[in-house]
Structure formats: structure tokens, C-alpha cells
Amino acid sequence: RTCLFKLDTGFDVCLVNRELVGNRKRSESIDRCRLIYPTGEEVPIRNKVYCQVQLGSFEVKMSMLVVDIEDECLLEADFFEAIGAERIFESLFGNSSCRTK
């Protein structure tokens, strides 16, 4: 299914809304795991699924935690590394760096 996703650079995991996943037969149960949202709210994890994620011509299979959230899908920053997107950003913006005093 097609969904809108957001990139969250502070996340260590990818999340997908339970309504998008439905009742997939291929899922893994998750035990003894807590997810605390940036707001401090604890979000129950339903299970883990593997999804094919596509952005333009880039595609990768990723594990995602199934949760009850308002967003459809939240991708961790590693998604862009998995598809090699840093090369795209470098070609558009050059090799950037951050300096502090």
C-alpha cells in the first residue's frame, strides 16, 4: 500500500501505523520492548513486519514496528543510508560540513 512517510532523524527504528499493515500473516511478535515517543508518551508495540519501502527509483526492504500512531509511517535516518541517498544530497548541495567555535 502507498502511504505518506516522515523522516525522523532522532528515531532508531522505523514505525508504521497498524491500520496500514492490517492483519499480515508474516509478522514477528515483540516482547519486552518499550517505545517512548518524543512527547514522553509510551506507545504500545503490536509486532514487527518487513516492508518494501520505495522512494522514487530507490527501494529497500526494512523492518518496521507496528504501532498505534497518528502518522502513517515514520522512517529512521538510516533509511537514506540504506538506499545510498547521501550521494544524492551531496550531488545537489555539495559536501557540507558543520563547524563550531
Gaussian input, Z-matrix of N, CA and C with variables (Angstrom, degrees):
# hf/3-21g

backbone

0 1
 N
 C     1     B1
 C     2     B2     1     A1
 N     3     B3     2     A2     1     D1
 C     4     B4     3     A3     2     D2
 C     5     B5     4     A4     3     D3
 N     6     B6     5     A5     4     D4
 C     7     B7     6     A6     5     D5
 C     8     B8     7     A7     6     D6
 N     9     B9     8     A8     7     D7
 C    10    B10     9     A9     8     D8
 C    11    B11    10    A10     9     D9
 N    12    B12    11    A11    10    D10
 C    13    B13    12    A12    11    D11
 C    14    B14    13    A13    12    D12
 N    15    B15    14    A14    13    D13
 C    16    B16    15    A15    14    D14
 C    17    B17    16    A16    15    D15
 N    18    B18    17    A17    16    D16
 C    19    B19    18    A18    17    D17
 C    20    B20    19    A19    18    D18
 N    21    B21    20    A20    19    D19
 C    22    B22    21    A21    20    D20
 C    23    B23    22    A22    21    D21
 N    24    B24    23    A23    22    D22
 C    25    B25    24    A24    23    D23
 C    26    B26    25    A25    24    D24
 N    27    B27    26    A26    25    D25
 C    28    B28    27    A27    26    D26
 C    29    B29    28    A28    27    D27
 N    30    B30    29    A29    28    D28
 C    31    B31    30    A30    29    D29
 C    32    B32    31    A31    30    D30
 N    33    B33    32    A32    31    D31
 C    34    B34    33    A33    32    D32
 C    35    B35    34    A34    33    D33
 N    36    B36    35    A35    34    D34
 C    37    B37    36    A36    35    D35
 C    38    B38    37    A37    36    D36
 N    39    B39    38    A38    37    D37
 C    40    B40    39    A39    38    D38
 C    41    B41    40    A40    39    D39
 N    42    B42    41    A41    40    D40
 C    43    B43    42    A42    41    D41
 C    44    B44    43    A43    42    D42
 N    45    B45    44    A44    43    D43
 C    46    B46    45    A45    44    D44
 C    47    B47    46    A46    45    D45
 N    48    B48    47    A47    46    D46
 C    49    B49    48    A48    47    D47
 C    50    B50    49    A49    48    D48
 N    51    B51    50    A50    49    D49
 C    52    B52    51    A51    50    D50
 C    53    B53    52    A52    51    D51
 N    54    B54    53    A53    52    D52
 C    55    B55    54    A54    53    D53
 C    56    B56    55    A55    54    D54
 N    57    B57    56    A56    55    D55
 C    58    B58    57    A57    56    D56
 C    59    B59    58    A58    57    D57
 N    60    B60    59    A59    58    D58
 C    61    B61    60    A60    59    D59
 C    62    B62    61    A61    60    D60
 N    63    B63    62    A62    61    D61
 C    64    B64    63    A63    62    D62
 C    65    B65    64    A64    63    D63
 N    66    B66    65    A65    64    D64
 C    67    B67    66    A66    65    D65
 C    68    B68    67    A67    66    D66
 N    69    B69    68    A68    67    D67
 C    70    B70    69    A69    68    D68
 C    71    B71    70    A70    69    D69
 N    72    B72    71    A71    70    D70
 C    73    B73    72    A72    71    D71
 C    74    B74    73    A73    72    D72
 N    75    B75    74    A74    73    D73
 C    76    B76    75    A75    74    D74
 C    77    B77    76    A76    75    D75
 N    78    B78    77    A77    76    D76
 C    79    B79    78    A78    77    D77
 C    80    B80    79    A79    78    D78
 N    81    B81    80    A80    79    D79
 C    82    B82    81    A81    80    D80
 C    83    B83    82    A82    81    D81
 N    84    B84    83    A83    82    D82
 C    85    B85    84    A84    83    D83
 C    86    B86    85    A85    84    D84
 N    87    B87    86    A86    85    D85
 C    88    B88    87    A87    86    D86
 C    89    B89    88    A88    87    D87
 N    90    B90    89    A89    88    D88
 C    91    B91    90    A90    89    D89
 C    92    B92    91    A91    90    D90
 N    93    B93    92    A92    91    D91
 C    94    B94    93    A93    92    D92
 C    95    B95    94    A94    93    D93
 N    96    B96    95    A95    94    D94
 C    97    B97    96    A96    95    D95
 C    98    B98    97    A97    96    D96
 N    99    B99    98    A98    97    D97
 C   100   B100    99    A99    98    D98
 C   101   B101   100   A100    99    D99
 N   102   B102   101   A101   100   D100
 C   103   B103   102   A102   101   D101
 C   104   B104   103   A103   102   D102
 N   105   B105   104   A104   103   D103
 C   106   B106   105   A105   104   D104
 C   107   B107   106   A106   105   D105
 N   108   B108   107   A107   106   D106
 C   109   B109   108   A108   107   D107
 C   110   B110   109   A109   108   D108
 N   111   B111   110   A110   109   D109
 C   112   B112   111   A111   110   D110
 C   113   B113   112   A112   111   D111
 N   114   B114   113   A113   112   D112
 C   115   B115   114   A114   113   D113
 C   116   B116   115   A115   114   D114
 N   117   B117   116   A116   115   D115
 C   118   B118   117   A117   116   D116
 C   119   B119   118   A118   117   D117
 N   120   B120   119   A119   118   D118
 C   121   B121   120   A120   119   D119
 C   122   B122   121   A121   120   D120
 N   123   B123   122   A122   121   D121
 C   124   B124   123   A123   122   D122
 C   125   B125   124   A124   123   D123
 N   126   B126   125   A125   124   D124
 C   127   B127   126   A126   125   D125
 C   128   B128   127   A127   126   D126
 N   129   B129   128   A128   127   D127
 C   130   B130   129   A129   128   D128
 C   131   B131   130   A130   129   D129
 N   132   B132   131   A131   130   D130
 C   133   B133   132   A132   131   D131
 C   134   B134   133   A133   132   D132
 N   135   B135   134   A134   133   D133
 C   136   B136   135   A135   134   D134
 C   137   B137   136   A136   135   D135
 N   138   B138   137   A137   136   D136
 C   139   B139   138   A138   137   D137
 C   140   B140   139   A139   138   D138
 N   141   B141   140   A140   139   D139
 C   142   B142   141   A141   140   D140
 C   143   B143   142   A142   141   D141
 N   144   B144   143   A143   142   D142
 C   145   B145   144   A144   143   D143
 C   146   B146   145   A145   144   D144
 N   147   B147   146   A146   145   D145
 C   148   B148   147   A147   146   D146
 C   149   B149   148   A148   147   D147
 N   150   B150   149   A149   148   D148
 C   151   B151   150   A150   149   D149
 C   152   B152   151   A151   150   D150
 N   153   B153   152   A152   151   D151
 C   154   B154   153   A153   152   D152
 C   155   B155   154   A154   153   D153
 N   156   B156   155   A155   154   D154
 C   157   B157   156   A156   155   D155
 C   158   B158   157   A157   156   D156
 N   159   B159   158   A158   157   D157
 C   160   B160   159   A159   158   D158
 C   161   B161   160   A160   159   D159
 N   162   B162   161   A161   160   D160
 C   163   B163   162   A162   161   D161
 C   164   B164   163   A163   162   D162
 N   165   B165   164   A164   163   D163
 C   166   B166   165   A165   164   D164
 C   167   B167   166   A166   165   D165
 N   168   B168   167   A167   166   D166
 C   169   B169   168   A168   167   D167
 C   170   B170   169   A169   168   D168
 N   171   B171   170   A170   169   D169
 C   172   B172   171   A171   170   D170
 C   173   B173   172   A172   171   D171
 N   174   B174   173   A173   172   D172
 C   175   B175   174   A174   173   D173
 C   176   B176   175   A175   174   D174
 N   177   B177   176   A176   175   D175
 C   178   B178   177   A177   176   D176
 C   179   B179   178   A178   177   D177
 N   180   B180   179   A179   178   D178
 C   181   B181   180   A180   179   D179
 C   182   B182   181   A181   180   D180
 N   183   B183   182   A182   181   D181
 C   184   B184   183   A183   182   D182
 C   185   B185   184   A184   183   D183
 N   186   B186   185   A185   184   D184
 C   187   B187   186   A186   185   D185
 C   188   B188   187   A187   186   D186
 N   189   B189   188   A188   187   D187
 C   190   B190   189   A189   188   D188
 C   191   B191   190   A190   189   D189
 N   192   B192   191   A191   190   D190
 C   193   B193   192   A192   191   D191
 C   194   B194   193   A193   192   D192
 N   195   B195   194   A194   193   D193
 C   196   B196   195   A195   194   D194
 C   197   B197   196   A196   195   D195
 N   198   B198   197   A197   196   D196
 C   199   B199   198   A198   197   D197
 C   200   B200   199   A199   198   D198
 N   201   B201   200   A200   199   D199
 C   202   B202   201   A201   200   D200
 C   203   B203   202   A202   201   D201
 N   204   B204   203   A203   202   D202
 C   205   B205   204   A204   203   D203
 C   206   B206   205   A205   204   D204
 N   207   B207   206   A206   205   D205
 C   208   B208   207   A207   206   D206
 C   209   B209   208   A208   207   D207
 N   210   B210   209   A209   208   D208
 C   211   B211   210   A210   209   D209
 C   212   B212   211   A211   210   D210
 N   213   B213   212   A212   211   D211
 C   214   B214   213   A213   212   D212
 C   215   B215   214   A214   213   D213
 N   216   B216   215   A215   214   D214
 C   217   B217   216   A216   215   D215
 C   218   B218   217   A217   216   D216
 N   219   B219   218   A218   217   D217
 C   220   B220   219   A219   218   D218
 C   221   B221   220   A220   219   D219
 N   222   B222   221   A221   220   D220
 C   223   B223   222   A222   221   D221
 C   224   B224   223   A223   222   D222
 N   225   B225   224   A224   223   D223
 C   226   B226   225   A225   224   D224
 C   227   B227   226   A226   225   D225
 N   228   B228   227   A227   226   D226
 C   229   B229   228   A228   227   D227
 C   230   B230   229   A229   228   D228
 N   231   B231   230   A230   229   D229
 C   232   B232   231   A231   230   D230
 C   233   B233   232   A232   231   D231
 N   234   B234   233   A233   232   D232
 C   235   B235   234   A234   233   D233
 C   236   B236   235   A235   234   D234
 N   237   B237   236   A236   235   D235
 C   238   B238   237   A237   236   D236
 C   239   B239   238   A238   237   D237
 N   240   B240   239   A239   238   D238
 C   241   B241   240   A240   239   D239
 C   242   B242   241   A241   240   D240
 N   243   B243   242   A242   241   D241
 C   244   B244   243   A243   242   D242
 C   245   B245   244   A244   243   D243
 N   246   B246   245   A245   244   D244
 C   247   B247   246   A246   245   D245
 C   248   B248   247   A247   246   D246
 N   249   B249   248   A248   247   D247
 C   250   B250   249   A249   248   D248
 C   251   B251   250   A250   249   D249
 N   252   B252   251   A251   250   D250
 C   253   B253   252   A252   251   D251
 C   254   B254   253   A253   252   D252
 N   255   B255   254   A254   253   D253
 C   256   B256   255   A255   254   D254
 C   257   B257   256   A256   255   D255
 N   258   B258   257   A257   256   D256
 C   259   B259   258   A258   257   D257
 C   260   B260   259   A259   258   D258
 N   261   B261   260   A260   259   D259
 C   262   B262   261   A261   260   D260
 C   263   B263   262   A262   261   D261
 N   264   B264   263   A263   262   D262
 C   265   B265   264   A264   263   D263
 C   266   B266   265   A265   264   D264
 N   267   B267   266   A266   265   D265
 C   268   B268   267   A267   266   D266
 C   269   B269   268   A268   267   D267
 N   270   B270   269   A269   268   D268
 C   271   B271   270   A270   269   D269
 C   272   B272   271   A271   270   D270
 N   273   B273   272   A272   271   D271
 C   274   B274   273   A273   272   D272
 C   275   B275   274   A274   273   D273
 N   276   B276   275   A275   274   D274
 C   277   B277   276   A276   275   D275
 C   278   B278   277   A277   276   D276
 N   279   B279   278   A278   277   D277
 C   280   B280   279   A279   278   D278
 C   281   B281   280   A280   279   D279
 N   282   B282   281   A281   280   D280
 C   283   B283   282   A282   281   D281
 C   284   B284   283   A283   282   D282
 N   285   B285   284   A284   283   D283
 C   286   B286   285   A285   284   D284
 C   287   B287   286   A286   285   D285
 N   288   B288   287   A287   286   D286
 C   289   B289   288   A288   287   D287
 C   290   B290   289   A289   288   D288
 N   291   B291   290   A290   289   D289
 C   292   B292   291   A291   290   D290
 C   293   B293   292   A292   291   D291
 N   294   B294   293   A293   292   D292
 C   295   B295   294   A294   293   D293
 C   296   B296   295   A295   294   D294
 N   297   B297   296   A296   295   D295
 C   298   B298   297   A297   296   D296
 C   299   B299   298   A298   297   D297
 N   300   B300   299   A299   298   D298
 C   301   B301   300   A300   299   D299
 C   302   B302   301   A301   300   D300

   B1=1.4424
   B2=1.5142
   B3=1.2810
   B4=1.4537
   B5=1.5254
   B6=1.3262
   B7=1.4603
   B8=1.5181
   B9=1.3120
   B10=1.4584
   B11=1.5142
   B12=1.3158
   B13=1.4541
   B14=1.5123
   B15=1.3062
   B16=1.4572
   B17=1.5135
   B18=1.3077
   B19=1.4570
   B20=1.5180
   B21=1.3066
   B22=1.4566
   B23=1.5190
   B24=1.3187
   B25=1.4639
   B26=1.5225
   B27=1.3240
   B28=1.4553
   B29=1.5178
   B30=1.3293
   B31=1.4647
   B32=1.5143
   B33=1.3234
   B34=1.4598
   B35=1.5187
   B36=1.3336
   B37=1.4638
   B38=1.5203
   B39=1.3210
   B40=1.4619
   B41=1.5194
   B42=1.3282
   B43=1.4578
   B44=1.5165
   B45=1.3224
   B46=1.4584
   B47=1.5298
   B48=1.3247
   B49=1.4539
   B50=1.5228
   B51=1.3201
   B52=1.4644
   B53=1.5255
   B54=1.3321
   B55=1.4631
   B56=1.5259
   B57=1.3164
   B58=1.4667
   B59=1.5194
   B60=1.3020
   B61=1.4599
   B62=1.5189
   B63=1.3188
   B64=1.4609
   B65=1.5216
   B66=1.2991
   B67=1.4700
   B68=1.5140
   B69=1.3056
   B70=1.4646
   B71=1.5134
   B72=1.3011
   B73=1.4612
   B74=1.5232
   B75=1.3097
   B76=1.4660
   B77=1.5201
   B78=1.2862
   B79=1.4591
   B80=1.5224
   B81=1.3084
   B82=1.4612
   B83=1.5166
   B84=1.3115
   B85=1.4574
   B86=1.5268
   B87=1.2981
   B88=1.4643
   B89=1.5295
   B90=1.3085
   B91=1.4627
   B92=1.5252
   B93=1.3018
   B94=1.4656
   B95=1.5236
   B96=1.2888
   B97=1.4651
   B98=1.5223
   B99=1.3179
   B100=1.4660
   B101=1.5121
   B102=1.3066
   B103=1.4549
   B104=1.5200
   B105=1.3171
   B106=1.4605
   B107=1.5230
   B108=1.3251
   B109=1.4572
   B110=1.5291
   B111=1.3305
   B112=1.4701
   B113=1.5281
   B114=1.3326
   B115=1.4643
   B116=1.5220
   B117=1.3471
   B118=1.4534
   B119=1.5180
   B120=1.3180
   B121=1.4661
   B122=1.5314
   B123=1.3281
   B124=1.4628
   B125=1.5248
   B126=1.3226
   B127=1.4618
   B128=1.5279
   B129=1.3455
   B130=1.4675
   B131=1.5316
   B132=1.3204
   B133=1.4639
   B134=1.5205
   B135=1.3333
   B136=1.4700
   B137=1.5266
   B138=1.3263
   B139=1.4645
   B140=1.5200
   B141=1.3171
   B142=1.4627
   B143=1.5202
   B144=1.3455
   B145=1.4613
   B146=1.5247
   B147=1.3131
   B148=1.4610
   B149=1.5182
   B150=1.3312
   B151=1.4617
   B152=1.5190
   B153=1.2977
   B154=1.4550
   B155=1.5235
   B156=1.3191
   B157=1.4614
   B158=1.5180
   B159=1.3351
   B160=1.4627
   B161=1.5204
   B162=1.3165
   B163=1.4592
   B164=1.5130
   B165=1.3285
   B166=1.4627
   B167=1.5091
   B168=1.3211
   B169=1.4639
   B170=1.5290
   B171=1.3135
   B172=1.4595
   B173=1.5215
   B174=1.3307
   B175=1.4548
   B176=1.5274
   B177=1.3246
   B178=1.4608
   B179=1.5316
   B180=1.3286
   B181=1.4606
   B182=1.5203
   B183=1.3410
   B184=1.4592
   B185=1.5179
   B186=1.3177
   B187=1.4608
   B188=1.5226
   B189=1.3261
   B190=1.4605
   B191=1.5129
   B192=1.3191
   B193=1.4526
   B194=1.5214
   B195=1.3201
   B196=1.4625
   B197=1.5216
   B198=1.3395
   B199=1.4610
   B200=1.5228
   B201=1.3183
   B202=1.4625
   B203=1.5220
   B204=1.3269
   B205=1.4619
   B206=1.5185
   B207=1.3306
   B208=1.4607
   B209=1.5216
   B210=1.3302
   B211=1.4614
   B212=1.5190
   B213=1.3399
   B214=1.4599
   B215=1.5217
   B216=1.3436
   B217=1.4555
   B218=1.5268
   B219=1.3171
   B220=1.4629
   B221=1.5175
   B222=1.3222
   B223=1.4600
   B224=1.5157
   B225=1.3114
   B226=1.4586
   B227=1.5297
   B228=1.3059
   B229=1.4620
   B230=1.5232
   B231=1.3329
   B232=1.4674
   B233=1.5225
   B234=1.3341
   B235=1.4647
   B236=1.5221
   B237=1.3354
   B238=1.4636
   B239=1.5215
   B240=1.3183
   B241=1.4597
   B242=1.5316
   B243=1.3345
   B244=1.4658
   B245=1.5244
   B246=1.3339
   B247=1.4692
   B248=1.5233
   B249=1.3316
   B250=1.4605
   B251=1.5165
   B252=1.3252
   B253=1.4608
   B254=1.5205
   B255=1.3346
   B256=1.4662
   B257=1.5230
   B258=1.3331
   B259=1.4783
   B260=1.5243
   B261=1.3300
   B262=1.4656
   B263=1.5153
   B264=1.3371
   B265=1.4559
   B266=1.5221
   B267=1.3237
   B268=1.4597
   B269=1.5191
   B270=1.3406
   B271=1.4624
   B272=1.5236
   B273=1.3299
   B274=1.4632
   B275=1.5240
   B276=1.3364
   B277=1.4552
   B278=1.5208
   B279=1.3153
   B280=1.4556
   B281=1.5108
   B282=1.2951
   B283=1.4583
   B284=1.5151
   B285=1.3241
   B286=1.4632
   B287=1.5170
   B288=1.3066
   B289=1.4565
   B290=1.5171
   B291=1.2954
   B292=1.4534
   B293=1.5178
   B294=1.3163
   B295=1.4628
   B296=1.5176
   B297=1.2986
   B298=1.4560
   B299=1.5172
   B300=1.3036
   B301=1.4647
   B302=1.4895
   A1=110.11
   A2=115.84
   A3=121.93
   A4=109.31
   A5=116.28
   A6=119.62
   A7=109.37
   A8=114.79
   A9=121.15
   A10=107.60
   A11=116.53
   A12=118.65
   A13=109.73
   A14=114.13
   A15=122.08
   A16=107.28
   A17=115.48
   A18=121.49
   A19=107.69
   A20=116.37
   A21=121.26
   A22=108.31
   A23=116.26
   A24=120.66
   A25=112.61
   A26=117.94
   A27=120.68
   A28=113.72
   A29=117.02
   A30=120.81
   A31=111.21
   A32=115.48
   A33=121.99
   A34=111.65
   A35=116.74
   A36=122.08
   A37=109.55
   A38=116.17
   A39=121.72
   A40=108.13
   A41=116.17
   A42=121.74
   A43=110.03
   A44=116.15
   A45=120.87
   A46=107.74
   A47=114.97
   A48=121.78
   A49=110.12
   A50=116.55
   A51=122.58
   A52=112.03
   A53=117.66
   A54=120.77
   A55=112.18
   A56=118.14
   A57=120.64
   A58=112.05
   A59=116.22
   A60=120.74
   A61=111.49
   A62=116.94
   A63=120.06
   A64=110.94
   A65=116.43
   A66=121.86
   A67=110.68
   A68=116.66
   A69=120.60
   A70=110.20
   A71=115.12
   A72=119.17
   A73=111.00
   A74=117.26
   A75=120.96
   A76=110.14
   A77=115.24
   A78=120.26
   A79=107.94
   A80=114.93
   A81=121.27
   A82=108.47
   A83=116.39
   A84=118.47
   A85=109.06
   A86=114.33
   A87=121.95
   A88=107.60
   A89=116.58
   A90=121.30
   A91=110.09
   A92=114.91
   A93=122.48
   A94=113.15
   A95=115.70
   A96=120.75
   A97=108.21
   A98=116.26
   A99=121.16
   A100=109.15
   A101=116.01
   A102=121.62
   A103=107.97
   A104=115.70
   A105=121.08
   A106=107.41
   A107=116.33
   A108=123.50
   A109=109.09
   A110=119.31
   A111=120.92
   A112=113.41
   A113=117.19
   A114=121.12
   A115=112.07
   A116=117.03
   A117=121.33
   A118=113.19
   A119=116.32
   A120=121.92
   A121=110.60
   A122=116.55
   A123=120.60
   A124=108.71
   A125=116.08
   A126=122.02
   A127=108.47
   A128=117.63
   A129=119.66
   A130=111.51
   A131=115.52
   A132=120.99
   A133=107.72
   A134=116.10
   A135=120.95
   A136=111.20
   A137=115.94
   A138=122.26
   A139=108.63
   A140=116.61
   A141=122.00
   A142=108.17
   A143=115.49
   A144=121.29
   A145=108.76
   A146=115.31
   A147=121.15
   A148=107.55
   A149=115.76
   A150=121.69
   A151=110.25
   A152=115.59
   A153=121.89
   A154=106.59
   A155=117.69
   A156=122.54
   A157=107.99
   A158=115.82
   A159=120.80
   A160=109.48
   A161=115.26
   A162=123.15
   A163=106.13
   A164=116.77
   A165=120.43
   A166=109.60
   A167=116.86
   A168=120.42
   A169=112.21
   A170=117.58
   A171=121.69
   A172=109.82
   A173=115.24
   A174=119.76
   A175=109.70
   A176=115.79
   A177=120.34
   A178=108.95
   A179=115.93
   A180=120.99
   A181=107.56
   A182=116.23
   A183=121.05
   A184=110.80
   A185=115.62
   A186=119.39
   A187=108.27
   A188=115.62
   A189=121.61
   A190=109.21
   A191=115.10
   A192=120.28
   A193=108.44
   A194=116.62
   A195=122.38
   A196=107.78
   A197=115.59
   A198=121.46
   A199=110.16
   A200=115.62
   A201=122.23
   A202=108.16
   A203=115.97
   A204=121.89
   A205=108.16
   A206=117.02
   A207=120.58
   A208=111.78
   A209=117.41
   A210=120.74
   A211=109.67
   A212=115.89
   A213=119.48
   A214=111.11
   A215=115.61
   A216=119.52
   A217=109.10
   A218=116.45
   A219=122.21
   A220=108.03
   A221=116.03
   A222=121.12
   A223=109.94
   A224=115.61
   A225=120.06
   A226=108.99
   A227=116.90
   A228=121.40
   A229=112.47
   A230=118.00
   A231=121.01
   A232=112.69
   A233=117.37
   A234=120.29
   A235=109.94
   A236=116.83
   A237=120.09
   A238=111.59
   A239=116.79
   A240=119.79
   A241=110.01
   A242=116.66
   A243=121.03
   A244=112.28
   A245=116.91
   A246=119.42
   A247=112.33
   A248=116.74
   A249=120.34
   A250=113.35
   A251=117.17
   A252=121.14
   A253=113.51
   A254=118.03
   A255=117.86
   A256=111.00
   A257=117.14
   A258=120.26
   A259=110.77
   A260=116.04
   A261=120.36
   A262=109.63
   A263=116.90
   A264=120.24
   A265=111.43
   A266=117.06
   A267=119.75
   A268=110.83
   A269=118.07
   A270=119.75
   A271=111.27
   A272=117.31
   A273=120.70
   A274=112.54
   A275=116.47
   A276=120.37
   A277=114.27
   A278=117.52
   A279=120.57
   A280=110.68
   A281=115.67
   A282=120.55
   A283=107.63
   A284=116.51
   A285=120.04
   A286=110.45
   A287=114.88
   A288=120.30
   A289=108.36
   A290=115.29
   A291=121.57
   A292=107.91
   A293=116.26
   A294=120.28
   A295=109.30
   A296=115.24
   A297=120.46
   A298=108.81
   A299=115.78
   A300=120.59
   A301=110.50
   D1=151.48
   D2=178.02
   D3=-88.10
   D4=140.42
   D5=177.23
   D6=-147.68
   D7=161.40
   D8=172.33
   D9=-86.88
   D10=136.58
   D11=178.37
   D12=-123.88
   D13=157.29
   D14=174.51
   D15=-120.15
   D16=146.98
   D17=175.92
   D18=-97.13
   D19=126.74
   D20=177.51
   D21=-120.21
   D22=105.87
   D23=-175.58
   D24=-70.47
   D25=-12.59
   D26=179.09
   D27=-92.17
   D28=-5.32
   D29=-177.27
   D30=-87.83
   D31=145.62
   D32=175.24
   D33=-101.11
   D34=-4.50
   D35=-177.60
   D36=-137.79
   D37=161.89
   D38=173.19
   D39=-98.33
   D40=139.99
   D41=-178.97
   D42=-121.21
   D43=143.88
   D44=175.75
   D45=-133.93
   D46=141.51
   D47=179.98
   D48=-66.83
   D49=135.79
   D50=-178.23
   D51=-56.60
   D52=-35.05
   D53=-178.65
   D54=-65.35
   D55=-29.35
   D56=178.51
   D57=-74.73
   D58=-31.01
   D59=-176.40
   D60=-81.54
   D61=-37.05
   D62=-177.44
   D63=68.61
   D64=-146.28
   D65=-178.89
   D66=-104.60
   D67=68.78
   D68=177.18
   D69=-69.08
   D70=137.81
   D71=178.63
   D72=-76.60
   D73=-28.34
   D74=-178.57
   D75=-95.49
   D76=88.82
   D77=176.00
   D78=-144.51
   D79=157.23
   D80=178.96
   D81=-111.97
   D82=136.89
   D83=176.18
   D84=-77.49
   D85=150.81
   D86=-178.75
   D87=-117.37
   D88=123.10
   D89=178.77
   D90=-114.42
   D91=148.42
   D92=174.85
   D93=52.61
   D94=49.47
   D95=179.53
   D96=-135.64
   D97=131.56
   D98=177.85
   D99=-118.93
   D100=141.18
   D101=176.41
   D102=-118.54
   D103=120.10
   D104=177.29
   D105=-106.53
   D106=117.74
   D107=179.82
   D108=-68.57
   D109=157.66
   D110=178.96
   D111=-55.89
   D112=-23.84
   D113=178.33
   D114=-77.06
   D115=-6.61
   D116=-177.19
   D117=94.89
   D118=-8.34
   D119=-179.60
   D120=-74.82
   D121=136.67
   D122=175.86
   D123=-84.65
   D124=129.32
   D125=-177.43
   D126=-111.62
   D127=120.25
   D128=178.81
   D129=-66.11
   D130=135.92
   D131=177.57
   D132=-95.86
   D133=125.04
   D134=-178.66
   D135=-79.61
   D136=-52.44
   D137=179.58
   D138=-172.33
   D139=-171.76
   D140=178.91
   D141=-124.20
   D142=136.55
   D143=177.54
   D144=-128.62
   D145=164.02
   D146=175.11
   D147=-110.83
   D148=125.62
   D149=-175.84
   D150=-123.34
   D151=147.99
   D152=172.49
   D153=-88.14
   D154=117.26
   D155=-177.71
   D156=-109.55
   D157=128.89
   D158=-177.59
   D159=-125.80
   D160=133.86
   D161=174.96
   D162=-130.59
   D163=104.91
   D164=-174.09
   D165=61.95
   D166=-125.23
   D167=-179.89
   D168=-92.58
   D169=2.60
   D170=179.71
   D171=-94.97
   D172=137.02
   D173=-177.01
   D174=-144.23
   D175=139.20
   D176=179.44
   D177=-150.44
   D178=146.45
   D179=175.44
   D180=-92.31
   D181=127.63
   D182=-175.24
   D183=-133.77
   D184=150.60
   D185=171.92
   D186=-83.11
   D187=142.48
   D188=179.88
   D189=-137.45
   D190=141.59
   D191=175.07
   D192=-86.12
   D193=133.29
   D194=179.70
   D195=-90.53
   D196=121.82
   D197=-174.96
   D198=-140.02
   D199=165.98
   D200=174.54
   D201=-97.59
   D202=95.08
   D203=178.06
   D204=-132.12
   D205=164.71
   D206=178.98
   D207=-74.68
   D208=-35.81
   D209=179.01
   D210=-68.61
   D211=154.95
   D212=177.35
   D213=-76.61
   D214=-43.55
   D215=-175.61
   D216=-157.54
   D217=134.80
   D218=174.43
   D219=-119.59
   D220=122.30
   D221=-179.57
   D222=-102.40
   D223=139.50
   D224=175.72
   D225=-76.78
   D226=161.64
   D227=-178.59
   D228=-61.35
   D229=-27.49
   D230=179.95
   D231=-62.42
   D232=-17.88
   D233=176.81
   D234=-57.31
   D235=-44.45
   D236=-178.74
   D237=-66.75
   D238=-33.37
   D239=175.55
   D240=-68.54
   D241=-38.68
   D242=-178.36
   D243=-63.26
   D244=-32.26
   D245=179.46
   D246=-97.49
   D247=2.52
   D248=178.83
   D249=73.72
   D250=27.02
   D251=-175.11
   D252=-71.02
   D253=-18.25
   D254=179.43
   D255=-60.51
   D256=-29.38
   D257=176.52
   D258=-65.29
   D259=-36.45
   D260=179.04
   D261=-64.61
   D262=-46.91
   D263=-179.53
   D264=-64.42
   D265=-38.82
   D266=177.93
   D267=-64.28
   D268=-38.49
   D269=179.73
   D270=-69.00
   D271=-30.08
   D272=179.25
   D273=-82.67
   D274=-41.73
   D275=-171.06
   D276=-114.49
   D277=-3.47
   D278=-177.00
   D279=81.30
   D280=176.81
   D281=179.43
   D282=-81.63
   D283=103.93
   D284=-175.86
   D285=-96.51
   D286=157.27
   D287=176.69
   D288=-145.59
   D289=164.86
   D290=179.52
   D291=-120.98
   D292=131.32
   D293=179.24
   D294=-119.72
   D295=142.56
   D296=175.38
   D297=-120.33
   D298=155.96
   D299=179.99
   D300=-91.56

